[in-house]
Amino acid sequence: MEATAAARVQKIKDKKAAAAAAASGVSMAEHGGGGGAESDEPGGNGGGDGEFKDKPLERSFFRVHPKGVGVICKAPEGIEPETFVTEYYGELYPPWRWFEKQDAIKKCNPGMALPEFYNITIERPRDDDAGYGVLFVDASVRGGFGSRLSHSCTPNCQTVVLSCDGRVTIAMRTIRRVEYGEELTWDYACVTESEREYRSAICLCGTVKCRGSFLYYSNSSSFTAVMSTRHTFVDRNALLMRAGAEAVTPEDERRLHKHGLRTHALRPKGAALPSWLVKWAALVLEYIELEVEQLPPRLLALPSIDGGPKPYADMEHAISEAKGVGENRLQNLTITLNKIAYVIEQVGRESHANHATPPSFPAPKSFLVDSGNQREN
């Protein structure tokens, strides 16, 4: 296997082809190839604002130009399924440090629509003695060829977390046979809360099952159907109030243990988090369980788009998607706990370790909300 410079060479070729096509009045789509361009309607001209603005999750594409390749198979005999390819190497960051770095990058590059994606999260297995945890692996500067594999919505490789001699690592393996000369790809499965990033992340895999973007939009109304009614601004603040007023119960402890929130998440660097924060984490997990239970019927009821097939045709698919949403919520909760633990450490753990309630301040009357009619249940 080898990494190639085809992507850089292809950019030069694409510019020349585009100029020639413009001069001849012929659409580059007629030349075939493997890339894609955004269009408001199937077979449209692409690139316009038009109706697309009102349909943030609807995407249509047509072939425009080759995308280049990242890593290809050079073994004449090909690669069999379930074959180890490489480990995903890079610099390790705890969540608080990773997001601090990303904020700095965005501030230094305010016009950047989409950051480079050479990072991946490594999750400590839930059945580990220390419990579930999250680290970020950044391969943009230091890494191996695994970080140069391109995305595909129909990949031939997959990443898995493995434990080897007490060391947790990310391994890349094939999930089907890869032929000689075929590109090695994997599904990035990245999630973003930014609509701007989602719109900019146009997928160029060109496969029949292409989703149109290599990002998932976590703020999609499809995935927030339960949150918009059961986890509103008022609900979230109510959880904080409960966390300060109620003690951690055996049921809370069982729930935390069930989801893997143990030493790694609740006792960073050996010091226990404040009891109110532990209680808050348990209450958020209670909501996550509720969402995973109630989301599948909501997804199954989603209508088709422009007469096409329904997004979720069967309950099995909807349940699988709901579990994925739950996994994402758990990851975000763990990241949030790590950030709060860092803040507490910086301002002085001794002054906060015994806090029975979250730090608070008197709210002005303009902030008060009548939640009596927030919902019936």
C-alpha positions in Angstrom: 0.0 0.0 0.0 1.2 3.5 -0.6 0.1 7.1 -0.2 0.1 9.0 -3.5 0.2 12.7 -4.6 -2.6 12.1 -7.0 -4.9 14.5 -5.1 -2.5 17.4 -5.6 -1.9 16.6 -9.2 -5.6 16.2 -9.8 -6.3 19.7 -8.6 -4.1 21.1 -11.3 -5.8 18.9 -13.9 -9.2 19.9 -12.7 -8.5 23.6 -13.1 -7.3 23.0 -16.7 -10.3 20.8 -17.5 -12.7 23.4 -16.0 -11.2 26.2 -18.1 -11.4 24.1 -21.2 -15.0 23.1 -20.5 -16.0 26.7 -19.9 -14.4 27.8 -23.1 -16.2 25.0 -25.1 -19.5 25.5 -23.4 -19.6 21.8 -22.4 -20.5 20.8 -18.8 -17.8 18.8 -17.1 -20.5 16.4 -15.9 -20.5 15.1 -19.5 -16.9 14.1 -19.1 -17.8 11.6 -16.4 -15.3 11.0 -13.5 -15.7 10.4 -9.8 -16.4 13.7 -8.0 -19.5 15.5 -7.1 -21.1 18.9 -7.0 -24.0 20.2 -5.1 -27.3 20.9 -6.8 -30.7 22.3 -5.8 -32.5 19.7 -7.8 -31.4 16.3 -9.3 -29.5 17.0 -12.5 -29.5 20.8 -11.7 -26.8 23.3 -12.3 -25.5 23.2 -8.7 -23.9 25.8 -6.6 -27.0 28.0 -6.3 -28.8 29.0 -3.1 -32.4 28.6 -4.3 -34.6 26.0 -2.7 -31.7 24.3 -0.9 -31.8 26.8 1.9 -35.2 25.6 2.9 -34.2 22.0 2.9 -31.0 21.7 5.0 -30.9 17.9 4.9 -31.8 17.4 1.3 -28.9 17.0 -1.1 -28.7 16.1 -4.8 -25.4 15.5 -6.6 -24.0 14.7 -10.1 -20.6 13.6 -11.2 -18.2 16.4 -12.2 -14.5 15.4 -11.8 -12.2 12.7 -10.3 -11.4 13.3 -6.7 -7.9 11.7 -6.6 -7.0 8.9 -4.3 -5.4 8.7 -0.8 -4.1 5.1 -0.2 -4.4 2.3 -2.7 -3.7 -1.5 -2.5 -0.4 -2.4 -4.2 -0.5 -6.1 -3.3 -1.1 -8.1 -6.6 -3.1 -10.7 -4.6 -5.3 -8.0 -3.0 -6.3 -8.0 0.6 -8.7 -10.4 2.2 -11.6 -9.4 4.5 -10.8 -9.0 8.3 -7.2 -8.2 7.5 -5.3 -5.8 9.8 -4.2 -2.7 7.9 -2.6 -0.3 10.4 -3.0 1.5 13.6 -4.3 5.1 13.7 -1.4 7.1 15.1 -1.3 10.7 16.2 -0.9 13.1 19.1 -3.2 12.4 22.1 -5.4 15.2 23.6 -7.8 15.1 26.5 -11.2 16.7 25.6 -10.6 20.0 27.3 -7.3 20.5 25.6 -8.6 19.4 22.2 -11.4 21.9 22.1 -9.2 24.7 23.5 -7.0 24.0 20.4 -9.9 24.0 18.0 -11.2 27.3 19.4 -7.8 28.8 18.9 -7.6 27.6 15.3 -11.0 29.0 14.5 -10.1 32.4 16.1 -7.0 32.5 14.0 -8.9 31.5 10.8 -12.3 33.2 11.1 -13.1 32.7 7.4 -12.5 28.9 7.5 -15.7 27.1 6.6 -14.5 23.6 7.2 -11.4 22.5 9.3 -9.1 19.8 8.2 -10.2 16.3 9.4 -7.2 14.3 10.5 -8.5 13.6 14.0 -10.4 10.7 15.5 -11.7 9.9 18.9 -10.5 6.9 20.9 -13.0 5.6 23.4 -12.0 3.6 26.4 -14.2 0.5 26.6 -17.1 0.6 29.1 -16.1 -2.7 30.6 -12.6 -1.4 31.4 -12.0 -1.3 35.2 -11.6 2.5 35.0 -14.7 2.8 32.8 -15.6 4.8 29.7 -13.5 7.7 28.6 -12.7 9.8 25.5 -9.4 11.0 24.0 -8.8 12.8 20.7 -6.1 11.6 18.3 -4.7 14.3 16.0 -2.7 13.0 13.0 -2.4 16.3 11.2 1.3 16.7 12.2 2.4 13.3 13.6 0.7 10.2 12.3 0.9 7.3 9.9 -0.7 6.5 6.6 -3.9 5.4 8.2 -4.9 9.0 8.6 -4.6 9.5 4.8 -7.3 7.0 3.9 -10.2 8.8 2.1 -13.8 8.7 3.2 -16.4 6.6 1.5 -20.1 6.1 2.3 -19.6 2.5 1.1 -16.1 1.8 2.6 -13.9 -1.3 2.5 -12.2 -0.6 5.8 -13.3 0.0 9.4 -11.8 1.3 12.6 -12.1 -0.7 15.8 -10.8 0.0 19.3 -8.6 -2.8 20.6 -6.8 -3.6 23.8 -3.4 -5.1 23.4 -1.2 -5.9 26.4 -2.9 -3.3 28.4 -2.7 -0.6 25.6 -5.8 0.7 24.0 -5.4 1.5 20.3 -7.4 2.2 17.2 -6.9 -0.5 14.5 -8.0 -0.2 10.9 -9.1 -3.5 9.2 -10.7 -4.5 5.9 -14.4 -5.5 6.0 -14.5 -6.9 2.5 -12.0 -8.0 -0.1 -9.9 -5.2 -1.6 -8.6 -5.7 -5.1 -5.2 -4.7 -6.5 -5.2 -1.0 -7.4 -8.4 -0.3 -5.4 -8.5 2.6 -3.0 -8.7 1.8 0.8 -11.5 3.9 2.4 -13.5 4.1 5.6 -16.6 6.0 6.8 -15.4 9.0 8.8 -18.8 9.0 10.6 -18.0 12.5 11.9 -20.7 14.5 13.7 -21.0 18.3 13.6 -23.4 20.7 15.3 -22.5 23.4 12.8 -24.8 23.7 9.8 -22.1 25.6 8.0 -19.7 22.7 8.4 -22.3 20.2 7.3 -23.1 22.1 4.1 -19.4 22.5 3.3 -18.6 18.8 3.8 -19.5 17.6 0.3 -18.7 13.9 -0.1 -16.8 12.9 -3.3 -16.8 9.1 -2.9 -19.2 8.7 -5.9 -20.6 5.4 -4.7 -24.2 4.4 -5.3 -25.1 4.8 -1.6 -23.4 8.2 -1.2 -25.0 10.3 1.6 -23.8 13.5 0.0 -21.8 14.6 3.0 -19.1 13.0 5.1 -20.5 14.6 8.2 -23.7 13.9 10.1 -25.6 16.9 11.3 -26.4 16.4 15.0 -28.8 19.4 15.1 -31.0 17.8 12.5 -34.7 18.0 13.5 -34.9 14.3 12.9 -32.6 13.6 15.9 -33.9 16.3 18.2 -37.6 15.3 18.1 -37.5 14.1 21.6 -35.0 16.7 22.9 -37.2 19.5 21.7 -40.0 18.5 24.1 -38.3 16.5 26.9 -34.9 18.3 27.3 -35.7 22.0 26.7 -33.8 24.9 28.2 -36.1 24.8 31.2 -35.6 21.0 31.6 -31.9 21.4 31.5 -31.8 24.0 34.2 -34.2 21.9 36.3 -31.7 19.1 36.2 -29.1 21.4 37.6 -31.4 22.5 40.4 -32.2 18.9 41.2 -28.5 18.0 41.2 -27.9 20.6 43.9 -30.9 19.6 46.0 -30.9 15.8 45.7 -28.4 13.2 46.9 -26.8 10.6 44.7 -29.0 7.4 45.1 -28.1 3.8 44.6 -30.2 3.9 41.4 -28.0 6.8 40.2 -24.9 4.7 40.9 -26.2 1.7 39.1 -27.1 3.9 36.1 -23.6 5.5 36.0 -22.0 2.1 36.3 -24.2 0.7 33.5 -23.0 3.4 31.1 -19.4 3.0 32.1 -19.0 6.3 34.0 -16.6 5.2 36.7 -13.1 6.2 37.8 -11.9 7.7 34.5 -14.8 10.1 34.2 -15.8 10.7 37.8 -12.4 10.7 39.5 -10.0 12.4 37.1 -6.4 12.5 38.4 -7.6 10.6 41.5 -9.8 13.4 42.9 -13.6 12.9 43.1 -15.9 15.3 41.3 -18.3 17.3 43.4 -21.4 15.3 44.4 -23.7 17.6 42.6 -21.8 17.0 39.3 -22.1 13.3 39.8 -25.8 13.6 40.4 -26.2 15.8 37.3 -24.4 13.2 35.2 -26.8 10.5 36.4 -29.8 12.7 35.6 -28.6 13.4 32.1 -28.1 9.6 31.6 -31.7 9.1 32.7 -32.8 11.5 29.9 -30.5 9.7 27.4 -32.2 6.4 28.2 -35.6 8.1 27.7 -34.6 9.5 24.3 -33.2 6.2 23.0 -36.6 4.6 24.0 -38.8 7.3 22.5 -36.9 8.3 19.3 -37.4 5.2 17.1 -41.2 5.8 16.6 -40.5 9.4 15.8 -37.9 8.5 13.2 -40.2 5.8 11.7 -42.9 8.5 11.2 -40.7 10.8 9.2 -42.2 11.4 5.7 -40.5 10.7 2.4 -38.7 13.5 0.6 -39.9 14.5 -2.9 -41.7 11.2 -3.3 -38.6 9.1 -2.6 -38.3 6.3 0.0 -38.9 7.1 3.7 -35.7 7.8 5.6 -36.4 4.9 8.0 -38.3 2.1 6.4 -38.3 -0.3 9.4 -38.2 -0.3 13.2 -34.8 -2.1 13.2 -33.2 0.7 11.3 -34.8 3.4 13.5 -33.7 1.6 16.7 -30.2 1.3 15.4 -30.1 5.1 14.6 -31.6 5.9 18.1 -28.8 3.9 19.8 -26.3 5.8 17.7 -27.8 9.1 19.0 -27.5 7.8 22.5 -23.9 6.9 22.0 -23.2 10.4 20.8 -25.0 11.9 23.8 -22.9 9.7 26.2 -19.7 10.9 24.5 -20.7 14.5 24.7 -21.6 14.0 28.4 -18.2 12.5 29.1 -16.4 15.3 27.3 -18.4 17.9 29.3 -17.4 16.2 32.6 -13.8 16.4 31.5 -14.0 20.1 30.7 -15.8 20.9 34.1 -13.2 18.9 36.0 -10.4 20.9 34.3 -12.1 24.2 35.3 -12.6 23.1 38.9 -8.9 22.1 39.0 -7.8 25.5 37.7 -9.9 27.6 40.1 -8.9 25.5 43.1 -10.3 22.1 43.8 -10.4 22.6 47.6 -12.9 25.4 47.3 -15.3 23.4 45.2 -14.8 19.7 46.2 -17.4 19.9 49.0 -20.0 22.1 47.1 -23.4 20.6 47.7 -24.8 22.7 44.8 -23.6 24.0 41.5 -22.1 27.5 41.6 -25.0 29.9 41.1 -26.0 33.6 41.0 -29.3 35.4 41.6 -31.3 35.6 38.3 -32.9 38.9 37.3 -36.7 38.8 36.9 -36.3 39.1 33.2 -34.7 35.6 33.2 -37.6 33.9 35.1 -39.7 31.6 32.9 -43.1 30.2 33.7 -42.7 26.5 33.0 -46.2 25.5 34.1 -47.4 25.1 30.5 -44.1 23.8 29.1 -45.7 20.4 28.5 -48.5 18.4 29.8 -46.4 15.5 31.2 
